[in-house]
Amino acid sequence: MTRQQPAADCGEVLFTAPLALTPPAQVALEDYARVLTRAAAAETVGDDAAVAGLHLCGLPAPVDDRAHRDLADFAHELALRESKNGLGWS
């Protein structure tokens, strides 16, 4: 299968290593990414076992290094919280 070329207003934020995140943590990461980058849509990239990054569309500008680091830090924090019995909210 050929991967489609992303739209001009789309971009990806890839992490240095995939992270184990449950579906609720993935939703939290997607929501955070949309707010931080002002993207119209965000979707985690990877498989059910590990998240390798995010695909963002409707970006008003390319994702800068600071936002990239912030997203990676937030994803790592989520993974750490999950490894210690949950996200900390209901």
C-alpha positions as CSV (number, residue, x, y, z in Angstrom):
1,M,0.0,0.0,0.0
2,T,1.3,3.4,-0.9
3,R,1.3,6.1,1.7
4,Q,-0.5,9.3,0.7
5,Q,1.4,12.5,0.7
6,P,0.2,14.7,3.6
7,A,-1.6,18.0,2.9
8,A,0.5,21.2,3.0
9,D,-0.9,22.1,6.4
10,C,-0.1,18.7,8.0
11,G,3.0,17.6,9.9
12,E,4.3,14.8,12.1
13,V,5.9,14.9,15.5
14,L,7.9,11.7,16.0
15,F,9.3,10.6,19.3
16,T,12.8,9.3,19.8
17,A,11.4,6.0,21.0
18,P,7.8,4.6,20.9
19,L,5.8,4.9,24.1
20,A,3.2,2.5,25.6
21,L,0.1,4.6,26.0
22,T,-3.5,3.3,26.6
23,P,-6.3,4.7,24.5
24,P,-7.3,7.3,27.1
25,A,-3.7,8.5,27.3
26,Q,-3.6,8.7,23.5
27,V,-6.8,10.8,23.5
28,A,-5.2,13.1,26.1
29,L,-2.1,13.5,24.0
30,E,-4.1,14.2,20.9
31,D,-6.2,16.8,22.7
32,Y,-3.0,18.4,24.2
33,A,-1.4,18.5,20.7
34,R,-4.4,20.2,19.1
35,V,-4.4,22.9,21.8
36,L,-0.6,23.4,21.8
37,T,-0.2,23.6,18.0
38,R,-3.7,25.0,17.2
39,A,-4.1,22.1,14.7
40,A,-7.5,21.2,13.5
41,A,-6.9,17.5,14.0
42,A,-4.4,15.3,15.7
43,E,-3.9,11.5,15.6
44,T,-1.4,9.3,17.3
45,V,1.0,7.3,15.0
46,G,1.9,3.8,15.8
47,D,0.1,0.7,16.8
48,D,-2.0,-0.6,19.8
49,A,1.2,-1.4,21.7
50,A,3.2,1.8,21.2
51,V,2.8,5.4,20.1
52,A,5.6,6.6,17.8
53,G,4.4,10.2,17.5
54,L,1.6,12.3,16.3
55,H,0.1,13.3,12.9
56,L,-1.3,16.8,12.9
57,C,-3.5,18.5,10.2
58,G,-4.8,22.0,9.9
59,L,-1.7,23.5,11.3
60,P,-1.5,27.3,11.1
61,A,2.3,27.0,11.0
62,P,4.9,24.2,11.2
63,V,5.5,22.7,14.6
64,D,8.6,24.4,16.1
65,D,11.3,22.7,18.2
66,R,9.8,24.0,21.5
67,A,6.4,22.5,20.8
68,H,8.0,19.3,19.6
69,R,9.9,19.0,22.9
70,D,6.7,19.9,24.9
71,L,4.7,17.2,23.1
72,A,7.4,14.6,23.7
73,D,7.7,15.5,27.3
74,F,3.9,15.3,27.8
75,A,3.8,11.9,26.2
76,H,6.7,10.7,28.4
77,E,4.9,12.0,31.5
78,L,1.7,10.2,30.4
79,A,3.6,6.9,29.9
80,L,5.3,7.3,33.3
81,R,2.0,7.9,35.1
82,E,0.4,4.9,33.4
83,S,3.3,2.7,34.5
84,K,2.5,3.8,38.1
85,N,-1.2,2.7,38.0
86,G,-3.1,5.1,35.9
87,L,-3.4,8.6,34.6
88,G,-4.5,10.1,37.9
89,W,-8.0,11.1,36.9
90,S,-11.3,9.3,36.2
